[in-house]
C-alpha cells in the first residue's frame, strides 16, 4: 500500500515537472505544447489524488494523510535529484514506476 502511494506520487511529480517548459526541454529537447502541458498537469494532479487512498488504507485517515505528505516530499526530492543530475533518465524512471504501480495494484 505504502509503496503504491509513493510510486504514484513519483509519477505525479514526473508529469508535473515535464509540464514545465524548462524540464520538458531538458528531457525531450523541445518546448512543451499547450495541449501536452494541460494533459501532463491533469495527469499529475490526478495521480496525486490517487496516491491518497493507499496511504489512508494502510495507516488510517490521520496517520495516512501525514504519511502521504511525507511521501510527497520524498517523491519530489527524488524527482528534483533526477532532473538535476540525470534528466534523460526521467522518462525511463517514470515508466518503471508506472509498471511497479501496476504490479502493486495487482498484488492488492
N, C-alpha and C positions, 0 to 999 in steps of 0.2 A: 504494500500500500504506500509506504513512505517513499520507496524507490520510484514508483509510478508518478507520484506527485512531483518529485524532484526532476525526473526526466521531462515531464510535461512543462515544468517551469523553464527548464533549459531550452526546450524547443520554442517556447513562447518568447523568450528573450532573443533567441536567434531570429525569429520572424520580426520582432520589433526593431532589432538593430539593423537588419537588412532592409527595413523600410526607410532607413535614413540614407540620404544620398551619399554621404561620405563612406559609410561602411559598404554600401552596395557597390560603389566604385572600387573599393579595395578588393572585394571578393570577385566581382564579375567584370570589372574593367569598363563599366559604362554606368551612366546615371539611371536611377530607377524611374520607370514610367509612372505617371499618376495612378493609372489603374492598378498596376502591380503594388504600388505603395499602399493604396487603400486595402487591397487584398491581404497584404502582409500585416498591416496594422490590425485588421479584423481577426485574422488568424491568431495573432499574438494575444489579443485581448480574450478571445475565446479559449485559447489554451490556458491562459492564466486562471480563468474561471473554472475550467475543467480540472485544474490541479487542486482545487479546494476539497471536493468530496473525498478523494482518497486519504488526505491528511485528517479530515474530520472523522472518517470511518475508522481510521487506525488509532486515533488518540482521543476521540471525543470532541465536542464542539469547542470548548475554551482552549484546551491544550492544542488541539488540531489546528486552530487558526494561528496560534503562536508558532507552531512548528512550520506551518505554511509560510509565514513571514520569514522565518529563518531560512527556509528553502529558497525563497525568492532571493534573499541576499546571496546565498551560495551559488545559485544558478546565474545571477547577474555577474558575480565575481568571476566565475568560470568563463562566461561569455566575454567579459572585459579582457581577461588574460588571453583568450583565444584570438580575439580581434587585434590585440596589441602585438602579439608575438608571432602568431601563425594564422593570418586572416584567410588564407586559402584552405585551411582545414575546417572552416566554419560549416560549409555545406556537408562534407562527409561526417563530421561530428553530429550534426543535426539529423542526418539520415539515420545514423547509427542509434541515436537517442530515440528517434521515432520507431525504429524496429524494436528496440528494447521496451518501449512503451507498449507496443502491440503484444510482445511476449508476456509482459507483466499483466496486462489486461486479460490475456488468455488464461494465465495461471490463477486468476481470481475465481 
